[in-house]
Amino acid sequence: MQTISTDQIRYTIEGYEYDYEPKARVTTLDWFNIAKCARERMTDNCHNINRWRGERRSFYASIVMMDADTKCLLD
């Protein structure tokens, strides 16, 4: 990882370069994506109880930060 400017970061992953500009705030959709990724990591690490517990904490923390109980569903 190398810094390009104060607002933009460049990552190199498996030979591919990605530019990323951090956001000023994390939205509900971002928290949902974090929870989704944590849930996937929980499944991937089900054989390692310590790692699984850490991912479970990430999952529930993102659900709390998403404040899911206050959201309306548009069915």
N, CA, C and O atoms as a GROMACS GRO file, in nm:
protein
  300
    1MET      N    1   0.084  -0.117   0.000
    1MET     CA    2   0.000   0.000   0.000
    1MET      C    3   0.088   0.123   0.000
    1MET      O    4   0.185   0.130   0.076
    2GLN      N    5   0.055   0.218  -0.084
    2GLN     CA    6   0.128   0.342  -0.086
    2GLN      C    7   0.030   0.458  -0.094
    2GLN      O    8  -0.078   0.444  -0.152
    3THR      N    9   0.067   0.570  -0.036
    3THR     CA   10  -0.021   0.686  -0.036
    3THR      C   11   0.009   0.772  -0.157
    3THR      O   12   0.125   0.804  -0.184
    4ILE      N   13  -0.094   0.810  -0.231
    4ILE     CA   14  -0.078   0.896  -0.348
    4ILE      C   15  -0.090   1.042  -0.306
    4ILE      O   16  -0.003   1.124  -0.338
    5SER      N   17  -0.196   1.075  -0.235
    5SER     CA   18  -0.216   1.209  -0.182
    5SER      C   19  -0.284   1.195  -0.048
    5SER      O   20  -0.301   1.083   0.001
    6THR      N   21  -0.323   1.304   0.012
    6THR     CA   22  -0.387   1.296   0.143
    6THR      C   23  -0.525   1.233   0.135
    6THR      O   24  -0.574   1.180   0.234
    7ASP      N   25  -0.590   1.239   0.017
    7ASP     CA   26  -0.725   1.186   0.003
    7ASP      C   27  -0.732   1.051  -0.065
    7ASP      O   28  -0.833   0.981  -0.054
    8GLN      N   29  -0.627   1.012  -0.135
    8GLN     CA   30  -0.635   0.891  -0.215
    8GLN      C   31  -0.525   0.792  -0.176
    8GLN      O   32  -0.412   0.831  -0.149
    9ILE      N   33  -0.561   0.665  -0.174
    9ILE     CA   34  -0.468   0.558  -0.138
    9ILE      C   35  -0.464   0.459  -0.254
    9ILE      O   36  -0.568   0.431  -0.314
   10ARG      N   37  -0.348   0.408  -0.285
   10ARG     CA   38  -0.335   0.308  -0.392
   10ARG      C   39  -0.295   0.176  -0.330
   10ARG      O   40  -0.198   0.168  -0.255
   11TYR      N   41  -0.370   0.072  -0.362
   11TYR     CA   42  -0.341  -0.064  -0.318
   11TYR      C   43  -0.292  -0.145  -0.437
   11TYR      O   44  -0.336  -0.124  -0.550
   12THR      N   45  -0.201  -0.238  -0.411
   12THR     CA   46  -0.162  -0.335  -0.511
   12THR      C   47  -0.196  -0.472  -0.456
   12THR      O   48  -0.137  -0.517  -0.357
   13ILE      N   49  -0.290  -0.540  -0.521
   13ILE     CA   50  -0.336  -0.672  -0.477
   13ILE      C   51  -0.320  -0.767  -0.594
   13ILE      O   52  -0.381  -0.748  -0.699
   14GLU      N   53  -0.238  -0.869  -0.575
   14GLU     CA   54  -0.213  -0.971  -0.677
   14GLU      C   55  -0.178  -0.909  -0.812
   14GLU      O   56  -0.226  -0.954  -0.917
   15GLY      N   57  -0.095  -0.807  -0.809
   15GLY     CA   58  -0.047  -0.746  -0.932
   15GLY      C   59  -0.137  -0.639  -0.991
   15GLY      O   60  -0.098  -0.574  -1.088
   16TYR      N   61  -0.256  -0.618  -0.936
   16TYR     CA   62  -0.348  -0.517  -0.986
   16TYR      C   63  -0.346  -0.397  -0.892
   16TYR      O   64  -0.349  -0.414  -0.770
   17GLU      N   65  -0.343  -0.278  -0.947
   17GLU     CA   66  -0.343  -0.157  -0.866
   17GLU      C   67  -0.484  -0.100  -0.857
   17GLU      O   68  -0.555  -0.091  -0.957
   18TYR      N   69  -0.522  -0.060  -0.737
   18TYR     CA   70  -0.652  -0.001  -0.712
   18TYR      C   71  -0.632   0.131  -0.641
   18TYR      O   72  -0.554   0.140  -0.546
   19ASP      N   73  -0.703   0.233  -0.685
   19ASP     CA   74  -0.704   0.361  -0.615
   19ASP      C   75  -0.829   0.366  -0.529
   19ASP      O   76  -0.937   0.322  -0.570
   20TYR      N   77  -0.814   0.419  -0.409
   20TYR     CA   78  -0.924   0.425  -0.316
   20TYR      C   79  -0.923   0.560  -0.246
   20TYR      O   80  -0.818   0.605  -0.199
   21GLU      N   81  -1.037   0.623  -0.241
   21GLU     CA   82  -1.050   0.750  -0.170
   21GLU      C   83  -1.144   0.729  -0.052
   21GLU      O   84  -1.263   0.706  -0.071
   22PRO      N   85  -1.091   0.738   0.070
   22PRO     CA   86  -1.175   0.716   0.189
   22PRO      C   87  -1.290   0.816   0.196
   22PRO      O   88  -1.277   0.931   0.154
   23LYS      N   89  -1.404   0.771   0.249
   23LYS     CA   90  -1.520   0.857   0.264
   23LYS      C   91  -1.516   0.924   0.401
   23LYS      O   92  -1.448   0.877   0.492
   24ALA      N   93  -1.588   1.033   0.413
   24ALA     CA   94  -1.592   1.108   0.539
   24ALA      C   95  -1.678   1.038   0.644
   24ALA      O   96  -1.656   1.056   0.764
   25ARG      N   97  -1.777   0.958   0.599
   25ARG     CA   98  -1.862   0.889   0.696
   25ARG      C   99  -1.903   0.753   0.642
   25ARG      O  100  -1.896   0.727   0.522
   26VAL      N  101  -1.945   0.666   0.732
   26VAL     CA  102  -1.988   0.532   0.696
   26VAL      C  103  -2.141   0.531   0.696
   26VAL      O  104  -2.204   0.562   0.797
   27THR      N  105  -2.201   0.496   0.583
   27THR     CA  106  -2.346   0.496   0.570
   27THR      C  107  -2.405   0.362   0.614
   27THR      O  108  -2.331   0.267   0.642
   28THR      N  109  -2.536   0.355   0.620
   28THR     CA  110  -2.605   0.230   0.655
   28THR      C  111  -2.569   0.120   0.558
   28THR      O  112  -2.548   0.006   0.598
   29LEU      N  113  -2.562   0.152   0.430
   29LEU     CA  114  -2.527   0.053   0.329
   29LEU      C  115  -2.384   0.002   0.349
   29LEU      O  116  -2.356  -0.116   0.328
   30ASP      N  117  -2.294   0.091   0.390
   30ASP     CA  118  -2.157   0.049   0.420
   30ASP      C  119  -2.154  -0.048   0.538
   30ASP      O  120  -2.085  -0.149   0.534
   31TRP      N  121  -2.231  -0.016   0.644
   31TRP     CA  122  -2.236  -0.106   0.760
   31TRP      C  123  -2.295  -0.241   0.720
   31TRP      O  124  -2.251  -0.345   0.770
   32PHE      N  125  -2.395  -0.240   0.631
   32PHE     CA  126  -2.453  -0.365   0.582
   32PHE      C  127  -2.347  -0.448   0.510
   32PHE      O  128  -2.339  -0.569   0.531
   33ASN      N  129  -2.267  -0.383   0.427
   33ASN     CA  130  -2.162  -0.454   0.354
   33ASN      C  131  -2.056  -0.508   0.450
   33ASN      O  132  -2.006  -0.619   0.430
   34ILE      N  133  -2.022  -0.432   0.552
   34ILE     CA  134  -1.925  -0.480   0.653
   34ILE      C  135  -1.980  -0.603   0.723
   34ILE      O  136  -1.908  -0.700   0.745
   35ALA      N  137  -2.110  -0.599   0.759
   35ALA     CA  138  -2.173  -0.714   0.825
   35ALA      C  139  -2.174  -0.836   0.732
   35ALA      O  140  -2.147  -0.948   0.775
   36LYS      N  141  -2.205  -0.813   0.605
   36LYS     CA  142  -2.207  -0.922   0.507
   36LYS      C  143  -2.069  -0.986   0.494
   36LYS      O  144  -2.057  -1.109   0.492
   37CYS      N  145  -1.966  -0.904   0.485
   37CYS     CA  146  -1.829  -0.956   0.474
   37CYS      C  147  -1.788  -1.031   0.600
   37CYS      O  148  -1.723  -1.136   0.593
   38ALA      N  149  -1.824  -0.978   0.717
   38ALA     CA  150  -1.793  -1.046   0.842
   38ALA      C  151  -1.863  -1.181   0.849
   38ALA      O  152  -1.805  -1.278   0.898
   39ARG      N  153  -1.986  -1.186   0.802
   39ARG     CA  154  -2.061  -1.313   0.802
   39ARG      C  155  -1.992  -1.415   0.710
   39ARG      O  156  -1.984  -1.533   0.744
   40GLU      N  157  -1.944  -1.370   0.596
   40GLU     CA  158  -1.871  -1.461   0.506
   40GLU      C  159  -1.742  -1.510   0.571
   40GLU      O  160  -1.706  -1.627   0.558
   41ARG      N  161  -1.672  -1.420   0.642
   41ARG     CA  162  -1.549  -1.461   0.710
   41ARG      C  163  -1.579  -1.557   0.825
   41ARG      O  164  -1.497  -1.644   0.855
   42MET      N  165  -1.695  -1.542   0.889
   42MET     CA  166  -1.734  -1.637   0.993
   42MET      C  167  -1.746  -1.777   0.934
   42MET      O  168  -1.699  -1.875   0.993
   43THR      N  169  -1.809  -1.787   0.818
   43THR     CA  170  -1.824  -1.917   0.751
   43THR      C  171  -1.688  -1.973   0.711
   43THR      O  172  -1.662  -2.092   0.729
   44ASP      N  173  -1.601  -1.887   0.656
   44ASP     CA  174  -1.469  -1.931   0.612
   44ASP      C  175  -1.381  -1.977   0.728
   44ASP      O  176  -1.292  -2.061   0.710
   45ASN      N  177  -1.404  -1.922   0.848
   45ASN     CA  178  -1.318  -1.952   0.962
   45ASN      C  179  -1.389  -2.035   1.070
   45ASN      O  180  -1.355  -2.026   1.187
   46CYS      N  181  -1.488  -2.115   1.030
   46CYS     CA  182  -1.562  -2.194   1.128
   46CYS      C  183  -1.473  -2.299   1.196
   46CYS      O  184  -1.509  -2.349   1.303
   47HIS      N  185  -1.361  -2.332   1.138
   47HIS     CA  186  -1.269  -2.431   1.197
   47HIS      C  187  -1.178  -2.369   1.303
   47HIS      O  188  -1.115  -2.441   1.380
   48ASN      N  189  -1.170  -2.235   1.308
   48ASN     CA  190  -1.083  -2.164   1.403
   48ASN      C  191  -1.172  -2.082   1.496
   48ASN      O  192  -1.215  -1.972   1.460
   49ILE      N  193  -1.200  -2.134   1.615
   49ILE     CA  194  -1.298  -2.073   1.705
   49ILE      C  195  -1.258  -1.933   1.747
   49ILE      O  196  -1.345  -1.847   1.759
   50ASN      N  197  -1.130  -1.905   1.769
   50ASN     CA  198  -1.088  -1.771   1.809
   50ASN      C  199  -1.112  -1.670   1.698
   50ASN      O  200  -1.162  -1.560   1.723
   51ARG      N  201  -1.077  -1.704   1.576
   51ARG     CA  202  -1.100  -1.615   1.462
   51ARG      C  203  -1.250  -1.599   1.438
   51ARG      O  204  -1.297  -1.489   1.407
   52TRP      N  205  -1.327  -1.708   1.450
   52TRP     CA  206  -1.471  -1.704   1.431
   52TRP      C  207  -1.536  -1.608   1.530
   52TRP      O  208  -1.624  -1.530   1.493
   53ARG      N  209  -1.493  -1.613   1.656
   53ARG     CA  210  -1.548  -1.523   1.758
   53ARG      C  211  -1.519  -1.377   1.724
   53ARG      O  212  -1.605  -1.291   1.744
   54GLY      N  213  -1.400  -1.349   1.675
   54GLY     CA  214  -1.365  -1.213   1.634
   54GLY      C  215  -1.453  -1.165   1.520
   54GLY      O  216  -1.499  -1.050   1.520
   55GLU      N  217  -1.476  -1.251   1.423
   55GLU     CA  218  -1.561  -1.214   1.310
   55GLU      C  219  -1.706  -1.197   1.355
   55GLU      O  220  -1.777  -1.112   1.302
   56ARG      N  221  -1.749  -1.277   1.452
   56ARG     CA  222  -1.885  -1.264   1.505
   56ARG      C  223  -1.902  -1.128   1.574
   56ARG      O  224  -2.006  -1.064   1.561
   57ARG      N  225  -1.797  -1.085   1.647
   57ARG     CA  226  -1.801  -0.952   1.709
   57ARG      C  227  -1.813  -0.843   1.603
   57ARG      O  228  -1.889  -0.748   1.619
   58SER      N  229  -1.738  -0.858   1.494
   58SER     CA  230  -1.746  -0.760   1.384
   58SER      C  231  -1.886  -0.759   1.324
   58SER      O  232  -1.940  -0.652   1.294
   59PHE      N  233  -1.944  -0.878   1.306
   59PHE     CA  234  -2.078  -0.888   1.249
   59PHE      C  235  -2.180  -0.815   1.336
   59PHE      O  236  -2.255  -0.731   1.286
   60TYR      N  237  -2.183  -0.847   1.465
   60TYR     CA  238  -2.283  -0.786   1.552
   60TYR      C  239  -2.256  -0.637   1.575
   60TYR      O  240  -2.351  -0.560   1.589
   61ALA      N  241  -2.131  -0.597   1.579
   61ALA     CA  242  -2.101  -0.454   1.594
   61ALA      C  243  -2.152  -0.376   1.474
   61ALA      O  244  -2.205  -0.266   1.491
   62SER      N  245  -2.136  -0.430   1.354
   62SER     CA  246  -2.184  -0.359   1.236
   62SER      C  247  -2.336  -0.356   1.230
   62SER      O  248  -2.394  -0.259   1.181
   63ILE      N  249  -2.402  -0.460   1.280
   63ILE     CA  250  -2.548  -0.459   1.286
   63ILE      C  251  -2.594  -0.349   1.381
   63ILE      O  252  -2.689  -0.276   1.351
   64VAL      N  253  -2.527  -0.336   1.495
   64VAL     CA  254  -2.563  -0.230   1.590
   64VAL      C  255  -2.538  -0.093   1.529
   64VAL      O  256  -2.623  -0.004   1.542
   65MET      N  257  -2.425  -0.074   1.462
   65MET     CA  258  -2.394   0.055   1.401
   65MET      C  259  -2.490   0.088   1.287
   65MET      O  260  -2.516   0.205   1.259
   66MET      N  261  -2.542  -0.015   1.221
   66MET     CA  262  -2.638   0.006   1.113
   66MET      C  263  -2.770   0.056   1.169
   66MET      O  264  -2.849   0.116   1.096
   67ASP      N  265  -2.796   0.031   1.297
   67ASP     CA  266  -2.919   0.072   1.363
   67ASP      C  267  -3.039   0.016   1.286
   67ASP      O  268  -3.132   0.090   1.251
   68ALA      N  269  -3.035  -0.113   1.262
   68ALA     CA  270  -3.133  -0.181   1.175
   68ALA      C  271  -3.276  -0.169   1.225
   68ALA      O  272  -3.369  -0.170   1.143
   69ASP      N  273  -3.297  -0.158   1.355
   69ASP     CA  274  -3.434  -0.153   1.407
   69ASP      C  275  -3.506  -0.025   1.367
   69ASP      O  276  -3.630  -0.021   1.368
   70THR      N  277  -3.433   0.079   1.332
   70THR     CA  278  -3.498   0.205   1.298
   70THR      C  279  -3.523   0.221   1.148
   70THR      O  280  -3.579   0.322   1.106
   71LYS      N  281  -3.484   0.123   1.068
   71LYS     CA  282  -3.499   0.132   0.923
   71LYS      C  283  -3.634   0.078   0.879
   71LYS      O  284  -3.683  -0.021   0.934
   72CYS      N  285  -3.694   0.143   0.781
   72CYS     CA  286  -3.821   0.098   0.725
   72CYS      C  287  -3.794   0.010   0.603
   72CYS      O  288  -3.707   0.039   0.522
   73LEU      N  289  -3.869  -0.096   0.592
   73LEU     CA  290  -3.857  -0.184   0.476
   73LEU      C  291  -3.959  -0.144   0.373
   73LEU      O  292  -4.077  -0.124   0.405
   74LEU      N  293  -3.915  -0.132   0.250
   74LEU     CA  294  -4.006  -0.098   0.141
   74LEU      C  295  -4.042  -0.225   0.067
   74LEU      O  296  -3.974  -0.264  -0.028
   75ASP      N  297  -4.150  -0.288   0.110
   75ASP     CA  298  -4.195  -0.414   0.048
   75ASP      C  299  -4.283  -0.386  -0.071
   75ASP      O  300  -4.330  -0.480  -0.136
   0.00000   0.00000   0.00000
